[in-house]
Every structure is written in structure tokens, then in C-alpha cells.
Amino acid sequence: MHDLGTTLVAIATPPGRGGLGCVRLSGPDAFTIAPAIVRSGRTIALPGTGAPLFVAFADAAGALLDHGFLVAFEANRAFTGEASIELWTHGSPPVLAALVEAAVANGARPAGPGEFTYRALRNGRLDLAQAEAVRDLIAARTKHQARVAFLQVEGALARRLAPLEEILLDLCARGEAAVEFVEEADVHTPAGFLRDGIERALALARELAAEGRRGHVLREGARVALCGATSVGKSSLFNRLLARDRAIVSPVPGTTRDTLEDTVDLDGTPVTLIDTAGLRESANEIEAEGVRRARRAAGEADLVLLVFDATRPPEADERAAQETAARTGGASAIVVVNKIDLAPADGTAPGAIGVSALTGRGLDDLRGAVLRALGAAGPAENPVLTDARQTAALSEAIDALEGARRAIVSGLSEEAALLDLRQALSRLGEITGEVASDDLYDRIFSTFCIGK
């Protein structure tokens, strides 16, 4: 991946047939390789004007395959920051594969996962956080995810990090000057300068970290299990939240025998709902297996909805609820009282959410509670920190800042605090790639698709 002197080629459109397909070439020989695999009634001089050229495409043996367009990009206008060519043809897998083979026969090298974006990074077109956002934009499952990723591609994270980095750079520069030139009075930092600066930096970093927790749920989604006794209406509630009949609903207890999963978009957050079998003792081997799977789902979920039936005494469902709560593995739980439309009065317990899977009453309250419990609620303004790697680096920066604050409070020398401040600055640099190793690049870009 790190040989920037080669010319890469790959199919840039998804696998399978389609109306259009694209083969991308990028690198020093792109403008000489492309004319060797296209045919035109006129001489092709690249890059030309940059306007699409209508051409015929040929395979490695020179046999014509299809018509389409050749688009040339000079380095300063290309995504990768180097001479690039895109060949647009019909989306026929054999045609696209043959064009890649023809390019390789003329000196190109097949691109690995994320190699085009890696070149954009190394050529200064993107920072590391923006490169990761390109991957997230491609993988987005909801419109809100796509919007957040696009803002990150546009540099939102770097802009948010800039004030924090500026504080740390100032603290390090002035602190190091005071240590280095201890006898010069004009470089001494005022009393409380380091402490106040560290507090400001910590406040900014923690604000970003809070966004990171919300952003992680937005990017990765969450798993929410509906659990409870038999016949409380879990499957009906599951269908209502999905807005379609996905689970079989029957008044016969024990209808649901296995876990059933589907994903719903809750205000832009992808949430996987898991319908589970009702918890009860059963001599039926199949139903007993369903109960075991329900218990496992409760233990693996990010959030559990404990469903009660409003038409019967709470103690009738209490055993199932207690068992579920004991198996959540630390996940939070929301008590949901279903069938409130059939109850003689609203006897919903404090802290519980009353709903009717039949009429939809209370569903908006439940959706809001789910998002709050997952940490995904908040202003529609988009978290700029969504990636686990970025969040981990920020967490390490916060740890270093707390270490610097302890050094100052404990009366240690400014030099001791500066060690932690430099560490915090280095961790921030890892987020945008200012401080990064080849191993880190390999790990990140291996998660990309080929062709991007």
C-alpha cells in the first residue's frame, strides 16, 4: 500500500450488474495506460480539457468490448491528488473485469482496499479522520448517518479539534520556554496559567468525548431486545415499532419460538430490534430452546425493553421481568406496559412507559426513551466524533490532561505537567493522522472497500 510510485486500477462501482460501471486508474502512468485500452476516431491527448470523451473500450488483446466515456483528472483536481482516469461503461461484470485486466497488462497494479483514499491522505487531500469518514459515508445505513459522515469528510472534526489543539500548543510552547529559559523573567508563565489552560482543555475534550459516545451509537447502531412473559404483546410491539408485520402474532401463548431481528431507523440511529420468546417454564423442547435464546438475547443487547401486560396484575409478569433484569449483563432496561388501551385505568407504574401496540399510543414516548437510554438523543446537530479509534485516542488525551492537572495541583514542577501535555497533544494528532504509523494506516485502510 505504501508504494506511491505505481499506478493503481480497480472497479469503483459495486459488484453485480448495473446500468453503469466505473474503472478507476490513478498514478503517474494513468494518462499513458488509458489510451492503450480505449479506441477513438481521433487522437486522444490527455488530460485534455477534462470533458468526458466518448470512446470504445478494448480488452488486453485489443478486442472491442463496449462504448462509454473516459474522464481525465489532473492531479490538482483528482480525489487522490495525482493523475487519474475514470472509465465509465455499462455495468457488466465481465466488461469491467476485462478493463482491469487490460490496464494491468499495460502496467497498472490492482488496488487493494482503500488505496485510492490512502493516496488522497498522503497527497494532502484528506486527513485521517476525513479518510475514515469516506468509509463511513459509503457504509451509511440511514440518511442521518450519511449526513454526519459527509460533514466529517468536509473536515468538521478537524475544525472542532482545532481550539483544543491551539490551547495545548500554547501551553506547551510557553511552558517549555519557561523551563528552558528559567532565568529569563519575561518568559515565566503567570500564576495559574497552566492550571487554567488545562481546565479549559479538559472542558473541551470532555465535551467532545460526550459527543463520541452518542456518535458511536449513531455509527454502529444498537441492539434492543424485547423481553418478558408470554402473551404480553412483545411481537405486536415489535411489529408496531417496525411499522410492518414482521413477527407472527397470535393469542396462543408461546407462539414466538425463536429470536427474530430487524432494523428500524430511530431518528437516524439504526436500531436492531430483537423479538424474543416469552419467558416461562416449558416441557416443550422447542419452546424451551426459544426461552434459552431469549435469555441470551437479553444478555447481549445494548438495551432491554421489559414488557408487561396492563390488563393483568404486575406480579403475573414480575418473575419474567426479574429474570430478564438479572441477565442483562449491565445493559440498561426500560419497563414498558403494553395494552393500555384495554386496561380499565392507566395504572402504569412510575418510571414505566405505557403503550398500546394496537393503537400506537405512547410509541413516540417509547422511541424517545430508547434513544435517551442509548445515549443517542440530543440535538439533531451531528456528533463529529463517531469512530471507536478516534474516541480511544481522545480518551487517552483526557487521561494525559488529568495527569497534567494532578502534577500542578500536587506542586510538582511545570516540566512534569509538560510531559503529560505533550502526550495529550500527541494523542490528538493520532485522530487526524498528524501522528500515525504505517501499522495504523494498514489497520484502518484494510476496512475499506476495493475501489475507494
MIKENU-821274 format. One line per field, with one value per residue (C-alpha): x, y, z; residue in three letters; residue number from 1. Coordinates in Angstrom, 3 decimals. Example, Ala and Ser with C-alpha at 12.3 -4.5 7.8 and 13.67 -1.06 7.14 Angstrom:
! residues 2
xx <- 12.300;13.670
yy <- -4.500;-1.060
zz <- 7.800;7.140
resn <- ALA;SER
resi <- 1;2
END
This chain:
! residues 452
xx <- 0.000;2.852;4.397;3.113;5.079;2.758;-0.433;-3.473;-6.548;-9.804;-13.518;-15.053;-18.719;-20.410;-20.248;-23.008;-24.794;-25.994;-26.729;-23.281;-19.891;-16.643;-12.989;-10.592;-6.914;-4.703;-0.974;1.930;1.159;-2.617;-2.539;-0.432;-2.204;-5.733;-5.217;-3.893;-7.236;-9.619;-10.310;-11.417;-11.700;-9.395;-6.102;-6.521;-4.240;-4.657;-5.589;-7.216;-9.948;-11.276;-14.538;-15.799;-14.624;-16.877;-14.724;-14.794;-13.185;-10.894;-9.593;-5.936;-5.931;-7.411;-10.918;-13.652;-15.997;-18.277;-18.740;-18.588;-16.836;-13.273;-12.860;-9.397;-8.475;-5.268;-3.580;-4.869;-8.476;-8.385;-9.664;-6.314;-4.186;-2.495;-3.289;-6.457;-8.700;-12.239;-13.649;-17.453;-19.101;-22.166;-22.222;-21.363;-19.071;-17.177;-16.582;-15.345;-13.091;-11.649;-10.836;-8.972;-7.036;-6.194;-4.932;-2.783;-1.388;-0.322;1.466;-1.141;-1.335;-4.631;-5.593;-6.099;-8.805;-8.820;-5.694;-7.200;-8.257;-4.840;-3.241;-5.624;-4.381;-0.698;-1.109;-2.708;-6.240;-7.662;-6.625;-7.036;-10.382;-11.735;-10.500;-12.343;-15.442;-15.291;-15.557;-18.431;-20.291;-20.159;-21.351;-24.136;-27.440;-29.541;-29.720;-28.588;-25.514;-24.718;-25.105;-22.800;-20.185;-20.380;-19.786;-16.753;-15.478;-15.822;-13.449;-15.897;-13.779;-10.555;-12.370;-13.725;-10.305;-8.532;-9.375;-8.271;-5.026;-4.427;-4.726;-2.330;0.184;0.161;0.542;3.426;5.204;5.009;5.630;8.693;10.046;9.698;11.517;14.224;14.941;14.307;16.496;14.592;11.807;9.835;9.095;7.766;4.127;1.724;0.429;-2.340;-1.648;-1.020;-3.796;-6.393;-5.312;-5.513;-9.037;-10.156;-8.633;-10.301;-13.703;-13.380;-12.086;-14.893;-17.497;-16.084;-15.991;-19.691;-20.353;-18.211;-20.476;-23.503;-21.636;-20.592;-24.234;-25.108;-22.327;-22.544;-26.232;-27.583;-29.334;-32.593;-34.269;-37.972;-38.307;-40.985;-43.533;-45.701;-48.655;-47.647;-47.585;-43.859;-44.360;-47.160;-44.912;-42.032;-44.234;-45.520;-42.015;-41.024;-44.256;-44.884;-45.974;-42.671;-43.474;-46.376;-48.926;-51.343;-53.308;-51.856;-49.111;-45.681;-46.230;-42.752;-40.264;-37.086;-35.498;-36.446;-34.386;-34.979;-33.610;-35.511;-34.334;-34.958;-34.271;-31.270;-29.917;-30.062;-31.560;-31.788;-34.922;-34.965;-38.295;-37.876;-39.871;-41.933;-40.129;-41.788;-41.023;-41.946;-41.666;-41.736;-38.157;-38.565;-40.161;-37.530;-34.802;-36.592;-36.575;-32.830;-32.257;-34.403;-32.241;-29.089;-30.512;-31.186;-27.588;-26.117;-28.371;-27.373;-30.838;-33.705;-37.396;-39.117;-42.686;-45.628;-49.329;-51.539;-54.597;-53.204;-51.626;-47.920;-46.977;-48.179;-45.208;-42.818;-40.904;-40.092;-39.071;-36.795;-35.151;-34.579;-33.145;-30.724;-29.433;-28.954;-25.225;-25.156;-27.279;-29.917;-33.592;-36.855;-40.108;-42.869;-46.520;-48.362;-52.132;-53.012;-55.929;-57.514;-56.807;-59.690;-57.469;-53.944;-52.170;-48.701;-46.089;-43.838;-40.881;-42.637;-43.833;-47.400;-48.001;-50.556;-49.110;-52.619;-53.293;-49.768;-50.414;-47.242;-44.919;-43.318;-42.541;-41.011;-38.855;-37.557;-36.810;-34.905;-32.725;-32.036;-31.116;-28.742;-27.169;-28.285;-30.771;-29.836;-29.903;-30.109;-26.719;-24.390;-21.619;-18.280;-16.647;-18.082;-15.198;-14.016;-10.346;-10.821;-12.740;-9.994;-7.333;-9.384;-9.857;-6.083;-5.678;-8.115;-6.154;-2.976;-4.622;-5.854;-2.298;-1.045;-3.641;-2.614;1.002;0.126;-2.198;0.423;3.005;5.257;7.422;5.981;8.209;6.264;2.992;4.515;5.248;1.543;0.590;2.854;1.273;-2.205;-1.158;0.286;-2.961;-4.942;-2.526;-3.418;-7.035;-6.274;-3.168;-0.599;0.941;0.434;2.382;2.252;0.717;-2.135;-2.670;-2.697;-5.249;-7.574;-7.472;-7.910;-11.523;-12.257;-13.772;-11.602;-12.047;-12.247
yy <- 0.000;2.385;2.351;5.648;5.307;2.745;3.316;1.687;0.252;-1.088;-1.316;1.594;0.572;-2.143;-5.825;-7.098;-5.872;-2.307;0.438;1.965;0.749;2.583;1.543;3.958;4.463;6.640;7.242;8.538;6.416;6.820;9.125;6.672;3.456;4.686;5.409;1.852;0.330;2.697;3.321;6.579;8.070;10.870;11.140;11.120;13.633;13.556;15.245;17.383;19.728;17.363;16.947;13.344;11.679;9.159;6.127;2.376;0.056;-2.839;-5.843;-6.820;-8.455;-5.379;-6.812;-4.192;-4.681;-1.661;2.075;4.612;7.685;8.440;11.240;12.561;14.418;16.376;15.876;19.124;18.183;14.466;12.787;11.075;14.159;12.506;11.998;9.907;8.397;7.068;4.739;4.731;1.847;-0.340;-2.179;-5.589;-7.523;-9.276;-5.957;-4.228;-7.162;-7.188;-3.471;-4.031;-6.899;-4.673;-1.914;-4.410;-5.750;-2.189;-1.567;-0.822;-2.614;-3.858;-1.603;-3.009;-1.920;1.847;2.501;5.403;7.103;6.344;8.233;11.140;11.153;11.005;13.679;16.078;15.925;14.460;13.990;10.607;11.449;12.576;9.362;7.295;9.381;8.446;4.801;5.617;7.548;4.526;2.241;4.563;2.786;5.867;9.354;10.829;8.584;9.732;13.383;13.029;11.201;13.864;16.655;14.723;14.371;18.164;18.500;19.009;17.011;18.862;22.165;21.014;19.774;22.987;25.081;22.227;21.758;25.512;25.572;22.644;24.099;27.392;25.661;23.542;26.418;28.825;26.130;24.822;28.354;28.912;25.644;26.178;29.810;29.660;32.709;34.927;36.693;37.670;34.039;32.941;31.867;33.839;32.173;29.758;29.928;26.199;25.162;27.394;26.286;22.622;23.149;24.792;21.956;19.328;21.004;20.980;17.408;16.100;17.835;16.040;12.747;13.072;13.536;10.483;8.270;9.500;9.254;5.654;4.592;6.568;4.917;1.358;1.174;-0.648;-3.894;-3.646;-6.816;-7.050;-9.430;-10.522;-13.209;-14.897;-13.029;-9.547;-8.369;-8.339;-9.413;-6.874;-4.142;-5.386;-5.073;-1.667;-0.266;-1.639;-0.297;-3.634;-7.166;-8.941;-11.296;-13.734;-12.531;-14.947;-15.092;-18.569;-18.356;-19.416;-18.522;-16.980;-19.845;-18.148;-14.707;-12.525;-9.481;-6.472;-2.950;0.303;3.877;5.832;9.487;8.480;5.844;2.272;0.108;-3.674;-4.840;-8.408;-10.111;-12.967;-15.923;-15.416;-16.437;-19.348;-22.923;-25.348;-29.084;-28.483;-28.840;-26.313;-23.672;-24.281;-23.607;-20.386;-19.341;-20.038;-17.867;-15.122;-15.138;-14.975;-12.058;-10.140;-10.675;-9.489;-6.471;-2.844;-2.145;-4.343;-3.469;-5.289;-5.669;-6.005;-6.507;-3.677;-5.962;-8.260;-7.713;-6.736;-9.748;-12.014;-10.837;-9.994;-13.279;-12.992;-9.357;-10.170;-12.993;-10.737;-7.956;-10.431;-11.422;-8.039;-8.097;-4.466;-3.185;-0.656;-1.596;0.236;-1.012;-0.934;-1.547;-2.701;-2.890;0.292;0.684;-2.403;-1.524;-0.091;2.760;3.980;2.100;2.467;2.348;5.368;5.252;2.850;3.795;2.933;1.950;0.318;-1.792;-1.914;1.825;3.247;5.252;6.023;4.862;8.295;8.378;4.918;5.846;8.894;6.832;4.275;6.969;8.576;5.227;4.517;7.966;8.792;11.503;15.122;17.971;16.969;18.614;15.906;14.438;14.912;12.027;8.627;6.204;3.978;4.588;8.346;8.084;5.940;8.477;11.302;9.297;8.893;12.642;13.288;10.886;12.786;16.132;14.831;13.715;17.236;18.726;16.360;17.372;21.067;20.541;18.365;21.109;19.211;21.092;22.554;20.139;17.181;18.674;19.372;15.678;14.947;17.910;16.681;13.251;14.762;16.682;13.515;11.591;14.331;14.082;10.425;11.350;13.401;11.444;14.121;11.432;7.997;4.870;2.658;-0.078;2.263;3.141;-0.550;-1.354;1.483;1.174;-2.586;-1.879;-0.012;-1.473;-2.031;0.810;3.593
zz <- 0.000;0.673;-2.823;-4.191;-7.426;-9.015;-10.985;-9.418;-11.097;-9.656;-10.309;-8.409;-8.623;-6.529;-7.538;-9.793;-12.906;-13.281;-15.747;-15.258;-14.163;-13.459;-13.584;-11.900;-12.722;-10.525;-10.541;-12.604;-15.693;-15.743;-18.784;-20.803;-19.778;-20.519;-24.251;-24.670;-23.692;-25.456;-29.131;-30.700;-34.162;-33.094;-31.270;-27.504;-25.779;-22.017;-19.783;-22.462;-21.316;-18.647;-20.556;-20.949;-24.171;-25.902;-26.729;-27.268;-24.729;-25.627;-23.694;-23.292;-26.743;-28.401;-28.939;-28.557;-25.608;-25.195;-25.656;-22.868;-21.525;-20.477;-17.915;-17.086;-13.892;-13.425;-10.065;-8.559;-9.419;-8.636;-5.472;-4.983;-5.618;-8.591;-12.280;-12.510;-15.159;-14.839;-17.499;-17.482;-19.273;-18.871;-15.562;-16.973;-14.607;-17.450;-19.234;-16.083;-15.188;-18.719;-18.496;-15.231;-16.862;-19.831;-17.524;-15.598;-18.872;-19.691;-16.387;-13.733;-10.392;-8.886;-5.989;-2.507;-0.039;0.420;-1.640;-3.574;-0.330;1.178;-1.688;-1.096;2.507;1.610;-1.056;1.427;0.046;3.287;6.891;8.571;10.176;6.801;5.191;7.799;7.146;3.443;4.516;6.869;4.178;1.888;4.699;5.968;6.627;7.391;5.915;9.230;9.263;5.737;6.732;9.720;7.645;4.931;7.464;8.700;5.120;4.915;7.886;10.780;13.247;12.468;12.969;16.338;17.443;16.413;19.544;21.809;19.891;19.978;23.770;24.134;21.693;23.580;26.945;25.657;23.917;26.846;29.426;27.610;27.195;30.951;31.700;29.079;29.967;33.686;34.345;31.894;33.775;30.664;29.710;33.091;32.977;35.220;38.346;37.491;33.727;33.271;35.636;33.949;30.493;31.451;32.835;29.580;27.577;29.753;29.351;25.555;25.466;27.685;25.546;22.517;24.430;25.236;21.523;20.883;22.977;21.042;17.763;18.392;18.719;15.589;13.584;14.891;15.757;18.803;19.712;21.669;22.957;23.771;26.717;29.136;29.931;27.328;25.788;26.926;23.291;22.520;18.915;18.401;19.805;17.624;14.522;15.578;16.029;12.619;11.078;9.319;10.144;10.615;13.513;13.711;16.273;17.938;21.203;21.748;24.439;23.214;19.539;19.286;19.463;18.254;18.299;15.353;14.336;12.129;11.932;12.335;11.799;15.017;14.232;12.142;14.532;13.204;15.948;15.643;17.431;18.748;19.398;21.876;23.143;26.290;29.453;31.200;32.145;29.374;28.835;25.071;23.853;21.024;23.242;25.943;23.370;22.416;26.067;26.285;23.219;24.712;27.826;25.709;23.672;26.891;27.974;24.658;23.999;24.485;25.882;27.083;26.932;29.811;28.557;30.970;30.244;31.540;31.714;34.375;37.797;37.650;39.779;36.939;34.827;37.663;37.638;33.938;34.406;37.352;35.440;32.428;34.592;36.146;32.711;31.089;31.706;32.808;29.925;30.857;30.765;30.156;31.673;29.059;29.977;26.855;26.139;27.985;25.568;27.173;30.800;32.844;34.051;33.481;36.229;34.709;37.461;37.997;35.610;33.238;29.775;28.865;25.240;23.019;20.259;18.788;18.526;18.626;21.768;23.702;20.906;20.456;24.191;23.928;20.935;22.780;25.888;23.808;22.229;25.617;27.165;24.283;24.613;21.072;21.998;21.804;19.349;15.727;15.407;14.442;16.566;14.865;16.735;15.794;15.343;18.195;17.319;17.475;20.751;22.293;21.278;22.796;25.991;26.255;25.706;28.575;30.805;29.986;30.739;34.074;34.791;33.999;36.327;39.148;38.640;39.004;41.983;43.720;43.402;41.023;38.575;35.371;33.491;34.929;33.697;30.282;29.783;30.091;27.904;25.121;25.481;25.152;22.036;20.521;21.123;19.367;16.458;16.087;15.403;12.303;11.294;12.139;14.352;12.816;11.937;8.870;11.030;11.944;8.291;7.335;10.022;9.066;5.287;5.382;6.441;3.192;0.040;-3.019;-5.495;-2.888
resn <- MET;HIS;ASP;LEU;GLY;THR;THR;LEU;VAL;ALA;ILE;ALA;THR;PRO;PRO;GLY;ARG;GLY;GLY;LEU;GLY;CYS;VAL;ARG;LEU;SER;GLY;PRO;ASP;ALA;PHE;THR;ILE;ALA;PRO;ALA;ILE;VAL;ARG;SER;GLY;ARG;THR;ILE;ALA;LEU;PRO;GLY;THR;GLY;ALA;PRO;LEU;PHE;VAL;ALA;PHE;ALA;ASP;ALA;ALA;GLY;ALA;LEU;LEU;ASP;HIS;GLY;PHE;LEU;VAL;ALA;PHE;GLU;ALA;ASN;ARG;ALA;PHE;THR;GLY;GLU;ALA;SER;ILE;GLU;LEU;TRP;THR;HIS;GLY;SER;PRO;PRO;VAL;LEU;ALA;ALA;LEU;VAL;GLU;ALA;ALA;VAL;ALA;ASN;GLY;ALA;ARG;PRO;ALA;GLY;PRO;GLY;GLU;PHE;THR;TYR;ARG;ALA;LEU;ARG;ASN;GLY;ARG;LEU;ASP;LEU;ALA;GLN;ALA;GLU;ALA;VAL;ARG;ASP;LEU;ILE;ALA;ALA;ARG;THR;LYS;HIS;GLN;ALA;ARG;VAL;ALA;PHE;LEU;GLN;VAL;GLU;GLY;ALA;LEU;ALA;ARG;ARG;LEU;ALA;PRO;LEU;GLU;GLU;ILE;LEU;LEU;ASP;LEU;CYS;ALA;ARG;GLY;GLU;ALA;ALA;VAL;GLU;PHE;VAL;GLU;GLU;ALA;ASP;VAL;HIS;THR;PRO;ALA;GLY;PHE;LEU;ARG;ASP;GLY;ILE;GLU;ARG;ALA;LEU;ALA;LEU;ALA;ARG;GLU;LEU;ALA;ALA;GLU;GLY;ARG;ARG;GLY;HIS;VAL;LEU;ARG;GLU;GLY;ALA;ARG;VAL;ALA;LEU;CYS;GLY;ALA;THR;SER;VAL;GLY;LYS;SER;SER;LEU;PHE;ASN;ARG;LEU;LEU;ALA;ARG;ASP;ARG;ALA;ILE;VAL;SER;PRO;VAL;PRO;GLY;THR;THR;ARG;ASP;THR;LEU;GLU;ASP;THR;VAL;ASP;LEU;ASP;GLY;THR;PRO;VAL;THR;LEU;ILE;ASP;THR;ALA;GLY;LEU;ARG;GLU;SER;ALA;ASN;GLU;ILE;GLU;ALA;GLU;GLY;VAL;ARG;ARG;ALA;ARG;ARG;ALA;ALA;GLY;GLU;ALA;ASP;LEU;VAL;LEU;LEU;VAL;PHE;ASP;ALA;THR;ARG;PRO;PRO;GLU;ALA;ASP;GLU;ARG;ALA;ALA;GLN;GLU;THR;ALA;ALA;ARG;THR;GLY;GLY;ALA;SER;ALA;ILE;VAL;VAL;VAL;ASN;LYS;ILE;ASP;LEU;ALA;PRO;ALA;ASP;GLY;THR;ALA;PRO;GLY;ALA;ILE;GLY;VAL;SER;ALA;LEU;THR;GLY;ARG;GLY;LEU;ASP;ASP;LEU;ARG;GLY;ALA;VAL;LEU;ARG;ALA;LEU;GLY;ALA;ALA;GLY;PRO;ALA;GLU;ASN;PRO;VAL;LEU;THR;ASP;ALA;ARG;GLN;THR;ALA;ALA;LEU;SER;GLU;ALA;ILE;ASP;ALA;LEU;GLU;GLY;ALA;ARG;ARG;ALA;ILE;VAL;SER;GLY;LEU;SER;GLU;GLU;ALA;ALA;LEU;LEU;ASP;LEU;ARG;GLN;ALA;LEU;SER;ARG;LEU;GLY;GLU;ILE;THR;GLY;GLU;VAL;ALA;SER;ASP;ASP;LEU;TYR;ASP;ARG;ILE;PHE;SER;THR;PHE;CYS;ILE;GLY;LYS
resi <- 1;2;3;4;5;6;7;8;9;10;11;12;13;14;15;16;17;18;19;20;21;22;23;24;25;26;27;28;29;30;31;32;33;34;35;36;37;38;39;40;41;42;43;44;45;46;47;48;49;50;51;52;53;54;55;56;57;58;59;60;61;62;63;64;65;66;67;68;69;70;71;72;73;74;75;76;77;78;79;80;81;82;83;84;85;86;87;88;89;90;91;92;93;94;95;96;97;98;99;100;101;102;103;104;105;106;107;108;109;110;111;112;113;114;115;116;117;118;119;120;121;122;123;124;125;126;127;128;129;130;131;132;133;134;135;136;137;138;139;140;141;142;143;144;145;146;147;148;149;150;151;152;153;154;155;156;157;158;159;160;161;162;163;164;165;166;167;168;169;170;171;172;173;174;175;176;177;178;179;180;181;182;183;184;185;186;187;188;189;190;191;192;193;194;195;196;197;198;199;200;201;202;203;204;205;206;207;208;209;210;211;212;213;214;215;216;217;218;219;220;221;222;223;224;225;226;227;228;229;230;231;232;233;234;235;236;237;238;239;240;241;242;243;244;245;246;247;248;249;250;251;252;253;254;255;256;257;258;259;260;261;262;263;264;265;266;267;268;269;270;271;272;273;274;275;276;277;278;279;280;281;282;283;284;285;286;287;288;289;290;291;292;293;294;295;296;297;298;299;300;301;302;303;304;305;306;307;308;309;310;311;312;313;314;315;316;317;318;319;320;321;322;323;324;325;326;327;328;329;330;331;332;333;334;335;336;337;338;339;340;341;342;343;344;345;346;347;348;349;350;351;352;353;354;355;356;357;358;359;360;361;362;363;364;365;366;367;368;369;370;371;372;373;374;375;376;377;378;379;380;381;382;383;384;385;386;387;388;389;390;391;392;393;394;395;396;397;398;399;400;401;402;403;404;405;406;407;408;409;410;411;412;413;414;415;416;417;418;419;420;421;422;423;424;425;426;427;428;429;430;431;432;433;434;435;436;437;438;439;440;441;442;443;444;445;446;447;448;449;450;451;452
END
